[in-house]
Amino acid sequence: MVPTNPPSTSPRSPAALANEAIQAYVAGRRSWSPAELRELERLRAAWWQAIREEVVKAA
């Protein structure tokens, strides 16, 4: 049996949420249209921005 982590009671960070959005978007895809690639790039940009904001807060 695979152990499962209990659900977190703390809110997820914006970077974690953005990462989950990317993972959900790419799941199961094998080919990409130009529009889909633009959307993926938009999601990645949002993730990078969230990471930068977390680093600034930590500094």
Contacts in CASP RR format, 6 or more apart in sequence:
PFRMAT RR
TARGET T0000
AUTHOR 0000-0000-0000
METHOD contacts of the structure
MODEL  1
MVPTNPPSTSPRSPAALANEAIQAYVAGRRSWSPAELRELERLRAAWWQA
IREEVVKAA
12 20 0 8 1.000
13 50 0 8 1.000
13 54 0 8 1.000
14 50 0 8 1.000
14 53 0 8 1.000
14 54 0 8 1.000
15 47 0 8 1.000
15 50 0 8 1.000
15 51 0 8 1.000
15 53 0 8 1.000
15 54 0 8 1.000
17 50 0 8 1.000
18 43 0 8 1.000
18 46 0 8 1.000
18 47 0 8 1.000
18 50 0 8 1.000
19 47 0 8 1.000
21 43 0 8 1.000
21 46 0 8 1.000
21 47 0 8 1.000
22 40 0 8 1.000
22 43 0 8 1.000
22 44 0 8 1.000
22 47 0 8 1.000
25 39 0 8 1.000
25 40 0 8 1.000
25 43 0 8 1.000
26 40 0 8 1.000
29 36 0 8 1.000
32 40 0 8 1.000
END
